[in-house]
Amino acid sequence: MTTPRGGLRVALLLLLTSLLASGCALPQQRLSADAIRAAEQAIERPRTIALLGGTGLAGSYLLREALARGYPLRVLSRSPQKLAYLGDRVTVIEGDARDPAVLDSLLQGADAVISAIGPVPADGAAAKGISSAVTGKLITAMQRHGLTRYLVVSGAGVAAPGDDRNATGWWMRQLVKIRYPEILRDKQAEYQLLADSDLQWTVVRCPLIESGPYVQPAIVSLATPATFRLRAAELAEFVLEQLETADYHRRAPFVYSR
């Protein structure tokens, strides 16, 4: 978990006060009141997340974890009534993720984008290619809005440079290729769109995601998945923590549960 912003702010102000009281200063100048206010605002400034897929299995856990961490949320949904239970805790944008105007509305005031979008069986043929179609439009929309941070939940079957799959990882990819060939092609195309972009993306490659409470931190590997399962709560914690670090910028880690 991250350090509460309030505690960090207090610690910083105490440090600045101590420096001023002791007469210490930065080279050739003292810390001004404006500098103190700027530092305080930088710490307290809320970072708003634009979330896609927030009513699905992984997305609902991401939504709850983001709220628990105090992030303001703008959530895209074709069925806003599914999020009515949250009241005014989130801003819901209604519409289709493939509509550029809807994406412009979603990204207004956002600082980072998280997507857990995927094909919905009930959509039939309309769901084909959904991940690459949405990410392609999001890349363009994010450039218009000056956004760079994009995290996307993907599948363990997706291949990336540097992979060194063990037997479990190899079989996992083969099973996905056999059972979900169209979804794998779509997710692979999504990865390539991001790899070719200038965004600071992270593609989180997941095995089978299952509902369940948080047990322990997810395991991360850049070479191969080691198990066939991932608890959704542990996925959510990993994804949200990536907003605080550049460890996996422009990388595609495998994330899985013990």
Residue pairs with C-beta under 8 A, 6 or more apart in sequence:
1 69
2 69
2 241
2 244
5 43
5 44
5 70
8 43
9 40
9 43
9 44
12 39
12 40
12 43
13 36
13 40
16 31
16 36
16 39
19 25
19 31
20 30
20 31
25 31
46 70
46 71
46 72
47 71
47 72
47 111
47 112
47 243
48 71
48 72
48 73
48 74
48 109
48 110
48 111
48 112
49 66
49 71
49 72
49 73
49 74
49 110
49 111
49 112
49 113
49 114
49 243
50 74
50 76
50 106
50 107
50 110
50 112
50 113
50 114
51 59
51 62
51 63
51 66
51 73
51 74
51 75
51 76
51 113
51 114
51 115
51 116
52 59
52 76
52 97
52 106
52 113
52 114
52 115
52 116
52 117
52 134
52 138
53 59
53 115
53 116
53 117
53 118
53 153
54 60
54 62
54 63
54 73
54 75
54 76
54 77
54 83
54 116
55 77
55 79
55 82
55 83
56 116
56 117
56 118
57 209
57 211
57 232
58 116
58 153
58 206
58 209
58 232
58 235
58 236
59 116
59 117
59 153
60 232
61 232
61 233
61 235
61 236
62 114
62 116
62 153
62 235
62 236
62 239
62 240
63 73
63 75
63 90
64 236
65 233
65 236
65 237
65 239
65 240
66 73
66 114
66 240
67 73
67 86
67 89
67 90
69 240
71 240
71 243
72 91
73 89
73 90
73 91
74 90
74 91
74 92
74 93
74 106
74 107
74 108
74 109
74 110
75 83
75 90
75 91
75 92
75 93
76 92
76 93
76 94
76 95
76 97
76 102
76 103
76 106
77 83
77 92
77 93
77 94
78 94
78 95
78 96
80 92
80 94
83 90
83 92
93 102
93 105
93 106
94 102
95 101
95 102
95 105
96 102
97 103
97 117
97 130
97 134
97 137
97 138
98 130
98 133
98 134
98 137
100 137
100 140
100 141
103 137
103 138
103 141
104 141
104 144
104 145
107 113
107 141
107 142
107 145
107 147
108 145
110 145
110 147
111 147
111 149
112 147
112 149
112 150
112 151
112 243
113 138
113 142
113 147
113 149
113 150
113 151
114 150
114 151
114 152
114 153
114 239
115 134
115 135
115 138
115 150
115 151
115 152
115 153
116 152
116 153
117 130
117 131
117 134
118 130
118 131
118 153
118 183
119 127
119 128
119 130
119 131
119 183
119 186
120 127
121 127
123 130
128 182
128 186
129 182
129 186
129 189
130 186
131 152
131 154
131 183
131 186
131 187
131 189
131 190
132 186
132 187
132 189
132 190
132 193
135 152
135 190
135 193
135 194
136 193
138 150
139 150
139 193
139 194
139 197
139 199
142 148
142 150
142 199
143 198
148 198
148 199
148 200
149 199
149 200
149 201
149 243
150 194
150 199
150 200
150 201
150 202
151 201
151 202
151 204
151 239
151 242
151 243
152 190
152 194
152 201
152 202
152 203
152 204
153 204
153 206
153 235
153 239
154 187
154 190
154 191
154 203
154 204
154 205
154 206
154 252
155 176
155 183
155 184
155 187
155 205
155 206
156 169
156 172
156 173
156 176
156 205
156 206
156 207
156 225
156 254
156 256
157 172
157 173
157 175
157 176
157 177
157 180
157 184
157 187
158 184
158 187
158 188
158 191
158 203
158 205
158 252
159 173
159 188
160 191
160 195
160 203
160 205
160 252
162 222
162 223
163 169
163 223
163 224
164 223
164 224
165 172
165 173
165 223
165 224
165 225
166 224
166 226
168 224
168 225
168 226
168 227
168 228
169 223
169 224
169 225
169 226
169 254
172 207
172 225
172 228
176 183
176 184
177 184
190 203
191 203
191 252
194 201
194 203
195 250
200 246
200 249
200 250
201 249
201 250
202 242
202 248
202 249
202 250
202 251
202 252
202 253
203 251
203 252
204 235
204 238
204 239
204 252
204 253
204 255
205 225
205 252
205 253
205 254
205 255
206 230
206 235
206 254
206 255
206 256
207 225
207 227
207 228
207 229
207 230
207 254
207 256
208 228
208 229
208 230
209 230
209 231
209 232
209 235
210 229
210 230
210 231
210 232
211 231
211 232
212 231
212 232
212 233
213 231
213 233
214 231
214 233
214 234
214 237
215 231
215 233
215 234
215 257
215 258
216 234
216 257
216 258
217 234
217 237
217 238
218 230
218 231
218 234
218 235
218 237
218 238
218 255
218 256
218 257
219 226
219 227
219 255
219 256
219 257
219 258
220 238
220 253
220 254
220 255
221 253
221 254
221 256
222 251
222 252
222 253
222 254
223 254
224 254
225 254
225 256
226 254
226 256
227 256
227 257
227 258
228 256
229 256
229 257
230 255
230 256
230 257
231 257
234 255
234 257
235 255
238 255
242 248
